[in-house]
Amino acid sequence: MNSGIIIGNWNGSIDILGNQLEVNVQFTQESDFLGSISIPAQNLSDFPLVNIKLEDTNIYFEMPIPNQQITFSGKIDEDQIEGLFVQHGQSFPFQLIKAEGTPTQNGSNLEDSETFLTIDTEHGKLYGSLVLPEGDTRCPVVLIIPGSGPTDRDGNSVLLPGKNNSLKMLAQALAEHGIASLRYDKRGAGKNAQAVPPEIDTRFDLFIHDATQWVNTLKNDSRFTKVGVIGHSEGSLVGMVAAKLAGADSYVSIAGAGRPINEVLKEQLAGAPEELRGLIHTILANLTTGKTTDEIDEKLAHLFRPSVQPYLISWIKYDPTEEIAKLDIPVLIINGTHDIQVAVKDAQRLKAAKDDASLLIIENMNHVFKEAPADPQENIKTYSDPSLPLANGFVEGLIKFYKNSLVKN
């Protein structure tokens, strides 16, 4: 078929368990095909596509998100493409329809009301969204660090349908109480989607360095009186280390693990098929001693492929209980009783390691700060519902802590 048929702009959606995730794709051609994808709900704009292949009416392309395996394969029928979107072996149907003319840059409307600060890194400029309370007076500011995977500044992930807007809602709630905040897209997501090194060269320390730079930037901004750090999920450990290195004034862990990642993975994978358990134990034992494992079963490749193992080794060396004990600033540890990803016992471990820390356990709160049922399937539905408010007691507990650690002179 004429290869030029795919050149242009395509609009459509991915059907993820009945939820329509809007996507916009653009193809051009030089010597090879070039392409980009935008997912407005995930603050992802013009993310480059790779390995674009066109054979007769069949098209294939990939999203090179760090530590992820995301592919699209479909069939072209005139001005329509239908096919499958695949992430880590899970398949979801997608449909694209060719658009006439040149559409408005995707995601631009999401940023019109945002103010961005930037820092320069070896892998490109990073952007952070600054939310200020009303008025011109100096105020405290909090750095909000996102969790694992390609999580954006609002708390949403390209790997999940819809939005929960947990971090965005948190920033807005802080502003209502006179506290500014800066939150940023994880490398590989949103405005920072392209600021990534090759996976084989990525280390956990890179994210610590990012957070440290942001804290130092905020400390040098005359608009702010004190600087606090909030770390969510994987960002909890990142925040602990960065808060110490940069000399932050307070630290909050939300849904942070209380054990090294190798212990967390061992527990999470305890229910794996029996034929894989021996290999899992071998891989984790090797990683704990700084060794890689070359032969990986394809069923475990999404977790332990050779290119991601150096990152896991660099992560394992950090024990959250040791890092939180090093902090000599006010500390608050928060967890929800209905968090299906990080249990309350992890928060209790962190508290045991830091006797003078405050511990806040919020009834019925899940991993994205929303009240949710204990049932895992019902719980996960809240991850894609931005209409749900933050859990009762969550913001109130934070503000009570900040009145003594950031607002108080």
Phi, psi and omega per residue, in radians:
M1 nan 2.886 3.098
N2 -1.140 2.073 -3.080
S3 -1.125 -0.382 -3.122
G4 -1.231 -0.150 -3.096
I5 -1.084 -0.483 -3.098
I6 -1.557 -0.215 -3.102
I7 -1.153 2.264 3.132
G8 2.300 -2.856 -3.072
N9 -1.866 2.386 -3.115
W10 -2.221 2.292 3.129
N11 -2.054 2.506 3.126
G12 3.122 -2.638 -3.074
S13 -2.729 2.804 2.998
I14 -1.876 2.271 3.133
D15 -1.566 1.758 -3.124
I16 -1.863 1.713 3.132
L17 0.940 0.738 3.087
G18 1.569 -0.146 3.080
N19 -1.699 2.301 -3.106
Q20 -1.615 1.944 3.118
L21 -1.672 1.915 -3.081
E22 -1.150 2.346 3.059
V23 -2.367 2.631 3.095
N24 -2.299 2.212 -3.060
V25 -2.137 2.437 3.093
Q26 -2.225 2.297 3.091
F27 -2.048 2.413 2.983
T28 -2.304 3.053 3.134
Q29 -2.516 2.249 2.949
E30 -1.989 -2.023 3.003
S31 -1.308 -0.552 3.071
D32 -2.181 2.979 3.057
F33 -1.268 2.444 3.019
L34 -2.130 2.667 -3.141
G35 -2.775 2.839 3.068
S36 -2.564 2.759 -3.139
I37 -2.316 2.481 3.050
S38 -2.159 2.397 3.093
I39 -2.237 1.597 -3.027
P40 -0.923 -0.677 -3.093
A41 -1.129 -0.360 -3.118
Q42 -1.900 0.241 -3.107
N43 0.993 0.441 -3.141
L44 -1.712 2.115 -3.060
S45 -2.254 2.204 3.056
D46 0.925 0.785 3.085
F47 -1.324 2.247 -3.056
P48 -1.200 2.446 3.053
L49 -1.704 2.707 3.137
V50 -2.312 2.929 3.095
N51 0.902 0.796 3.122
I52 -1.353 2.117 -3.078
K53 -2.256 2.336 3.105
L54 -2.198 2.075 3.113
E55 -2.289 1.943 -3.035
D56 0.961 -2.043 -3.137
T57 -1.777 0.164 -3.110
N58 -1.747 2.347 3.126
I59 -2.228 2.535 -3.117
Y60 -2.489 2.422 3.038
F61 -2.732 2.851 -3.061
E62 -2.241 2.662 2.967
M63 -1.818 1.973 -3.080
P64 -1.448 1.091 3.111
I65 -1.420 2.312 -3.108
P66 -0.951 2.386 3.079
N67 1.112 0.282 3.131
Q68 -2.248 2.807 3.069
Q69 -2.234 1.760 -3.033
I70 -2.210 2.135 -3.114
T71 -2.326 2.708 3.014
F72 -2.181 2.334 3.021
S73 -2.430 2.300 -3.068
G74 -2.707 -3.112 -3.133
K75 -2.173 2.346 -3.130
I76 -1.593 2.269 3.048
D77 -2.274 1.663 -3.051
E78 0.994 -1.987 -3.079
D79 -1.762 0.557 -3.127
Q80 -2.450 2.461 3.045
I81 -2.139 2.221 3.047
E82 -2.185 2.432 -3.141
G83 -3.050 -2.693 -3.081
L84 -2.130 2.359 2.995
F85 -1.725 2.229 -3.058
V86 -2.185 2.233 3.014
Q87 -2.290 2.122 -3.140
H88 0.854 0.738 3.065
G89 1.508 -0.165 3.089
Q90 -1.611 2.296 -3.057
S91 -1.941 2.428 3.117
F92 -2.412 2.415 -3.123
P93 -1.254 2.554 3.028
F94 -2.355 2.757 3.107
Q95 -2.467 2.359 3.089
L96 -2.214 2.465 3.077
I97 -2.154 2.315 -3.091
K98 -1.181 2.340 -3.098
A99 -1.688 2.653 3.046
E100 -1.585 2.422 3.111
G101 1.319 -2.910 -3.099
T102 -1.936 2.015 -3.115
P103 -1.253 2.826 3.059
T104 -1.090 2.539 3.128
Q105 -0.913 2.195 -3.093
N106 -1.158 2.409 3.065
G107 1.517 -0.220 -3.085
S108 -1.075 -0.637 -3.139
N109 -1.172 -0.377 3.137
L110 -1.299 -0.341 -3.020
E111 -1.871 -0.080 -3.042
D112 -0.987 -0.662 -3.056
S113 -1.694 0.136 -3.099
E114 -1.747 2.564 3.036
T115 -1.922 2.235 -3.058
F116 -1.964 2.408 2.901
L117 -1.809 2.796 -3.137
T118 -2.353 2.689 2.941
I119 -2.292 2.624 3.131
D120 -1.716 2.356 3.116
T121 -2.298 3.003 3.136
E122 -1.113 -0.384 -3.073
H123 -1.960 0.399 3.086
G124 2.022 2.990 -3.124
K125 -1.338 2.411 3.051
L126 -1.877 2.483 -3.106
Y127 -1.953 2.466 3.067
G128 -2.306 2.394 -3.101
S129 -1.570 2.122 -3.104
L130 -1.727 2.187 3.076
V131 -1.994 2.129 -3.102
L132 -1.928 2.523 3.023
P133 -1.241 2.865 3.128
E134 -1.166 2.577 -3.141
G135 1.813 2.900 -3.069
D136 -1.886 0.127 -3.099
T137 -1.361 2.705 3.065
R138 -1.152 2.587 -3.053
C139 -2.631 2.863 3.029
P140 -1.275 2.779 3.141
V141 -2.372 2.589 -3.139
V142 -2.157 2.315 3.008
L143 -1.545 2.175 -3.137
I144 -1.837 2.052 -3.062
I145 -1.813 2.166 -3.084
P146 -1.313 2.974 -3.108
G147 -1.507 -2.744 -2.989
S148 -1.317 2.876 3.088
G149 1.308 -3.006 -3.125
P150 -1.376 1.156 -3.091
T151 -1.579 2.340 -3.103
D152 -1.613 3.138 -3.046
R153 -1.149 -0.317 3.136
D154 -1.587 -0.108 -3.109
G155 1.642 0.242 -3.110
N156 -1.841 2.749 -3.109
S157 -2.283 2.484 3.082
V158 -1.117 -0.282 -3.116
L159 -1.512 -0.048 3.130
L160 -2.165 2.531 3.101
P161 -1.269 2.604 3.047
G162 1.166 -2.839 -3.077
K163 -2.357 2.695 2.948
N164 -2.023 -0.409 3.071
N165 1.019 0.500 -3.047
S166 -1.061 -0.812 -3.096
L167 -1.278 -0.599 3.079
K168 -1.121 -0.766 3.124
M169 -1.123 -0.644 3.092
L170 -1.098 -0.796 3.129
A171 -1.052 -0.741 -3.142
Q172 -1.155 -0.681 3.138
A173 -1.157 -0.698 3.108
L174 -1.089 -0.749 -3.133
A175 -1.062 -0.631 3.126
E176 -1.136 -0.329 3.125
H177 -1.900 0.363 3.034
G178 1.424 0.292 -3.110
I179 -2.058 2.151 3.099
A180 -1.350 2.878 3.085
S181 -2.625 2.681 2.997
L182 -2.250 2.168 3.117
R183 -2.216 2.580 -3.034
Y184 -2.392 2.634 3.065
D185 -1.184 2.421 3.018
K186 -1.083 2.561 3.010
R187 -0.924 2.279 -3.079
G188 1.701 0.014 -3.141
A189 -2.370 2.727 3.026
G190 0.866 -2.344 -3.110
K191 -1.240 -0.250 3.133
N192 -1.843 0.378 -3.048
A193 -1.076 -0.580 -3.031
Q194 -1.727 -0.022 -3.101
A195 -1.546 1.050 -3.063
V196 -2.254 2.424 2.989
P197 -1.394 2.953 3.033
P198 -0.991 2.536 -3.083
E199 -0.945 -0.694 -3.090
I200 -1.111 -0.380 -3.111
D201 -1.779 -0.029 -3.090
T202 -1.366 2.342 3.120
R203 -2.259 2.694 3.140
F204 -1.047 -0.588 -3.129
D205 -1.064 -0.436 3.118
L206 -1.059 -0.726 -3.124
F207 -1.252 -0.573 3.046
I208 -1.130 -0.749 3.135
H209 -1.104 -0.715 3.091
D210 -0.999 -0.881 -3.097
A211 -1.109 -0.679 3.117
T212 -1.095 -0.738 3.095
Q213 -1.072 -0.720 -3.134
W214 -1.138 -0.740 3.120
V215 -1.060 -0.791 3.139
N216 -1.096 -0.658 3.102
T217 -1.088 -0.755 -3.140
L218 -1.214 -0.633 3.122
K219 -1.128 -0.523 -3.113
N220 -1.571 0.062 3.136
D221 -1.647 2.067 -3.034
S222 -1.160 -0.194 3.130
R223 -1.276 -0.274 -2.975
F224 -2.004 2.477 -3.119
T225 -1.533 -0.843 3.121
K226 -2.411 2.795 -3.104
V227 -2.181 2.129 3.050
G228 -1.888 2.905 3.120
V229 -2.250 2.310 2.979
I230 -2.041 2.208 3.068
G231 -2.058 2.207 -3.127
H232 -1.870 2.269 3.058
S233 1.021 -2.129 3.088
E234 -1.028 -0.555 3.118
G235 -1.142 -0.273 3.095
S236 -1.077 -0.878 3.127
L237 -1.152 -0.726 3.077
V238 -0.979 -0.804 -3.091
G239 -1.162 -0.657 3.105
M240 -0.990 -0.881 -3.070
V241 -1.197 -0.766 -3.117
A242 -1.135 -0.679 3.137
A243 -1.062 -0.676 3.110
K244 -1.227 -0.825 -3.086
L245 -1.113 -0.685 -3.041
A246 -1.654 -0.112 3.130
G247 1.257 0.829 3.090
A248 -1.198 2.858 -3.078
D249 -1.610 -0.321 3.077
S250 -2.796 2.864 -3.124
Y251 -2.501 2.395 3.079
V252 -2.218 2.220 3.021
S253 -1.803 2.196 3.061
I254 -2.060 2.064 3.119
A255 0.969 0.761 3.137
G256 -1.632 2.478 3.117
A257 -1.165 2.549 3.106
G258 -1.841 0.269 -3.122
R259 -2.464 2.769 3.041
P260 -1.054 2.695 -3.019
I261 -1.099 -0.494 3.115
N262 -1.128 -0.634 3.104
E263 -1.244 -0.647 3.104
V264 -1.109 -0.814 -3.138
L265 -1.109 -0.683 3.130
K266 -1.055 -0.732 3.123
E267 -1.204 -0.764 -3.110
Q268 -1.127 -0.518 -3.074
L269 -1.726 0.177 -3.107
A270 -1.093 -0.450 -3.130
G271 -1.627 0.208 3.125
A272 -1.131 2.736 3.100
P273 -0.919 2.526 -3.045
E274 -0.981 -0.621 -3.100
E275 -1.199 -0.258 -3.134
L276 -1.748 -0.279 -3.014
R277 -1.096 -0.726 3.132
G278 -1.067 -0.752 3.134
L279 -1.150 -0.703 3.115
I280 -1.053 -0.795 3.140
H281 -1.100 -0.672 3.122
T282 -1.145 -0.801 -3.139
I283 -1.052 -0.835 -3.109
L284 -1.139 -0.665 3.104
A285 -1.119 -0.726 3.112
N286 -1.124 -0.799 -3.120
L287 -1.074 -0.648 -3.129
T288 -1.116 -0.526 3.120
T289 -1.694 0.158 3.072
G290 1.487 0.287 -3.120
K291 -1.883 2.600 3.081
T292 -1.736 2.818 3.102
T293 -2.095 2.113 -3.038
D294 -1.389 -0.720 -3.071
E295 -1.575 1.900 -3.095
I296 -2.112 2.221 3.064
D297 -1.059 2.428 -3.084
E298 -1.042 -0.423 3.110
K299 -1.224 -0.302 -3.130
L300 -1.931 0.043 -3.044
A301 -1.091 -0.570 -3.113
H302 -1.152 -0.381 3.120
L303 -1.781 -0.664 -2.933
F304 -2.196 0.363 3.109
R305 -0.958 2.604 -3.053
P306 -0.918 -0.609 -3.073
S307 -1.239 -0.327 -3.129
V308 -1.741 -0.198 -3.079
Q309 -1.112 -0.662 3.075
P310 -1.042 -0.612 3.087
Y311 -1.124 -0.775 3.141
L312 -1.110 -0.675 3.093
I313 -1.056 -0.751 -3.127
S314 -1.203 -0.461 3.132
W315 -1.374 -0.713 -3.065
I316 -1.053 -0.537 -3.052
K317 -1.176 -0.226 3.122
Y318 -1.703 2.135 3.051
D319 -1.797 2.030 -3.085
P320 -0.970 -0.615 -3.125
T321 -1.185 -0.582 3.102
E322 -1.275 -0.680 -3.086
E323 -1.242 -0.701 -3.117
I324 -1.220 -0.513 3.124
A325 -1.189 -0.358 -3.129
K326 -1.365 -0.266 -3.060
L327 -1.329 2.318 3.099
D328 -2.035 0.613 3.124
I329 -2.188 2.896 3.085
P330 -1.027 2.349 -3.080
V331 -2.269 2.374 3.030
L332 -2.167 2.316 3.132
I333 -2.017 2.163 -3.079
I334 -2.121 2.424 3.012
N335 -2.627 2.673 3.096
G336 -1.807 2.578 -3.115
T337 -1.254 -0.328 3.131
H338 -1.924 0.487 3.041
D339 -1.371 1.983 -3.097
I340 -1.556 0.022 3.116
Q341 -1.869 -0.698 3.128
V342 -2.259 2.084 -3.037
A343 -1.413 2.799 3.108
V344 -1.012 -0.554 -3.116
K345 -1.063 -0.460 3.084
D346 -1.210 -0.711 3.077
A347 -1.108 -0.662 3.130
Q348 -1.168 -0.599 3.060
R349 -1.122 -0.743 3.120
L350 -1.110 -0.731 3.115
K351 -1.080 -0.734 -3.140
A352 -1.099 -0.544 3.141
A353 -1.403 -0.320 -3.104
K354 -2.334 1.459 -2.999
D355 -0.957 -0.644 -3.059
D356 -1.520 0.089 3.089
A357 -1.305 2.669 3.020
S358 -1.573 2.478 -3.133
L359 -2.087 2.204 3.141
L360 -2.177 1.928 3.089
I361 -1.820 2.114 -3.036
I362 -1.847 2.092 -3.107
E363 -1.070 2.311 3.030
N364 1.224 0.016 3.124
M365 -1.378 2.441 3.133
N366 -1.833 -2.848 -2.986
H367 -1.238 -0.381 -3.129
V368 -1.920 0.517 2.980
F369 1.205 0.302 -3.125
K370 -1.906 2.640 2.996
E371 -1.258 2.306 -3.017
A372 -2.624 2.707 3.062
P373 -1.151 2.794 3.096
A374 -1.274 -0.477 -3.133
D375 -1.030 2.160 -3.049
P376 -0.975 -0.753 -3.103
Q377 -1.155 -0.708 3.111
E378 -1.262 -0.632 3.138
N379 -1.068 -0.802 -3.057
I380 -1.181 -0.393 3.115
K381 -1.090 -0.503 -3.126
T382 -1.235 -0.292 3.122
Y383 -1.165 -0.259 -3.081
S384 -2.125 0.424 -3.106
D385 -2.221 1.640 -3.110
P386 -1.263 -0.166 -3.127
S387 -1.345 -0.314 -3.121
L388 -1.282 2.357 3.129
P389 -1.329 2.910 3.024
L390 -1.157 2.611 -3.051
A391 -1.070 2.548 3.089
N392 -1.035 2.304 3.103
G393 1.637 -0.253 -3.089
F394 -1.246 -1.048 3.141
V395 -1.124 -0.699 -3.136
E396 -1.026 -0.715 3.120
G397 -1.168 -0.698 3.103
L398 -1.100 -0.826 -3.091
I399 -1.120 -0.689 3.082
K400 -1.031 -0.743 3.117
F401 -1.146 -0.764 -3.073
Y402 -1.240 -0.442 3.096
K403 -1.084 -0.497 3.135
N404 -1.710 -0.348 -3.034
S405 -1.932 -0.464 -3.104
L406 -2.118 -0.784 -3.062
V407 -1.305 -0.670 -3.125
K408 -1.184 2.299 3.128
N409 -1.444 nan nan
